[in-house]
Amino acid sequence: MGKNFKDSLLAISKIDNENLLGVYEDDKIYFINEKGEKIISGQAELMNNNILCSFTDSDFFILQEDQIVKIINRQFNIIYSGPVANYIEDIGKGLIKILYDNGVDIVHKSGKIVYSGEYNDAYLVDDRFILFESEEKYSLYTFLGERVFDLIFYDVFQEGSFILFENEEGKLFVTTSDKLDEDILNLSPKANFIYDDYEYFDSDNILLFSNEKEELLNSEMNYIISPDPQLIKKNSFGWTSSSDFGIRIVTDQLSIPFSTLYHDIIFSEKYFIGKRNDSWEVRDVLKDSILFDNIDSVSSIIDSVLWYRDEMKESILFPKAREIILDGNYSFNVLTSKYGTKKYIKIQTDEEDYIVDMNGNKLPAAEYYYTVEKGNTFSFLSKKFNISQSEITKMNNKKNKRLLVGEKLKVRGYVPSAVISDSLFLIEFNGKKGISDTEGKIVLEPVYDGITNLSKYNIILIKDEKFGNYNYSDKKLISPQFSSVIQPIGDSYYKVKYGNLFGMIDQDGNQILSGIYDDIRYWSDSLFIVSENKRSSLFNPQSLEKIIDLVSYSFVSNENKDLILIQTEEGYGIYSSSYGEILIPAYDSIKSYNLNGRYYFLAKREISEANLVINLLINEKGEIILNQALDFNDLSIVSCD
């Protein structure tokens, strides 16, 4: 019987897989697909269905005549016929739910009645069982209508492969569909409510709690960790089981027996770090090899970098076994940026401060060079750059104070204090801030009062209480001259605030729009939406022209900002950021449809002087799919709410 159900589903024709729209013509309704191709020929009996105003992917239609409801498939064969129902729903796997005041029917799309009885509602469980509800209790049935459990559950929910049933006392029975099928075949289905709580993991494992014990099961209902008084936790390489005796490891990545006890563990994607008998071991997780054994102390700086101490040696270990040995007094900290992905380590010792990348490579310090001019002296340079003459000679390895015209002298060296992006650093000098790069080149001199990230590519510059911007993607600088932060709007423009109003400048600081607008909104590189005195317009920043004035506008969806529905004095229309005007603003109504990520628009327009109704369907490119001129008397049939 089950095989017949499956075969009947596989036999559903190709038309059942297409989105269809009903089209009225000559007192009948036919159906077209997304390309405008006629898929189902005209049928008079579907006149009462609301199928002219939206695409449908349903493979059945519901007809109501007098007090009888009929469910028919796309071949117009009757699947079900009965009294008018309260609710009809496709619940999946070829099953339709029909709810009445005093019961529920489950019918298969082949026309087979699976179940009919006095329940309040029905749901699918794991696409393999039917759950029936009656007065907040649940019963479980097979797809063949055979009862497995009767009204013993007060709640039922699913996590991955696991089905969890809850009884009146709040205890849980946990199983899977495969386990239930096995129990049904063995005629031994039994619900054991023994668990107090659970935690599900995306690896399709479940952690169960009962009577101060914990256990871990896989999706085949086999133990990963057997029940015991313990604390089970997931980590990057497997699982840990902690008890009064210590910490045990369950892992497929490392050759560590479950019987091995650790006193402490440090988690890292690259390393396993465990403490036993007051000493530490470090294993490479990928190679399953021991890097260190019996060392005094170790900690993870980031996943791929470790600090460790072994007797008198203290060191930072980088990938590929590269090390930096730390002598004397030292400190280090990890530098990260708000929008970048790379990390750096700043190391400070008695002798020097420097920055290394995550492979242990030392980055050059940012340096500023001055070209000697005629008449310059060491005294002049010392006063100009606020450094001693001895520092100048030391930085340039000079044995005397002789200067040559055109000679380049290093007069400043900066060790970055923070990371701005993956390739830019914050430098400071005499309380002022600037920017350097990973090669030690100075991008912006330290002349600013403040520098901070605004977005992925834009950096706020503050000087004398004025704001500017540096875009390090385009290497464009707008000097601080504005009273508030300028906001990037698109890739090439910035919105500037003037009191309560806004204007717009380009990436070179040139004014595009004066500060008279209530709002300026980016839509595309060539179109902005500007609002002034509660009216909006489409504005082209390249031609500096308003394209069209709007009464109102709205984006077609929150996800897709490429299409907007506009209203003008003449009517509704559609604009595309890619294709421009795809539907002129002349229609009385427009409905939009999202079919598999593609948008379609059904527009209607009354032309009373010609006694006609225009019924037009286009796609998101503006291509016409359906274009009808209907008699005005048919408006009540094709109109959409």
Buried (B, 14 or more C-beta within 10 A) or exposed (E): EEEEBEEBBEEBEEBBEBBBBBBBEEEBBBBBBBEBEEBBEBBEBBBEBEBBBBBBEEBBBBBEEEEEBBBBBBEEEEBBEBEEBEEBEBBEBBBBBBBBEEBBBBBBBBBBEBBBBEBBBBBBBBEBBBBBBBEEBBBBBBBEBEBBBEBBBBBBEBBBBBBBBBBEEEBBBBBBBBBBBBBBEEEEBEBEBEBEEBBBEEEBBBBBBBEEBBBBBBBEBEEBBEBEEBEBBBBBBBBBBBEEEBBBBBBEBBEBEEEEBBEEBBBBEBBBBBBBEEBBBBBBBEEBEEBBEEBBEBEBBBBBBBBBBBEEEBBBBBEEEEEBEBEEEBEBEEBEBEEBEBBBBBBBBEEEEBBBBBEBEEBBBBBBEBEBEEEBEBEEBBEEBEBEBEBBBEBEEBEEEEBEEEBEBBBBBBBBBBBBBEBBBBBBBEEBBBBBBBEBEBBBBBEBBEBBBBEEBBBBBBBEEBBBBBBBEEEBBBEBEBEEBBBBBBEBBBBBBBEEBBBBBBBEBEEBBEBEBBEBBBBBEBBBBBBBEEEBBBBEBEEEEEBBEBBEBEBBEEEBBBBBBBBBEEBBBBBBBEBEBBBEBEBEBBBBBBBEEEBBBBBBBBEEEEEBBBBBBBBBEBEEBBEBEBEEEBBEBBBEE
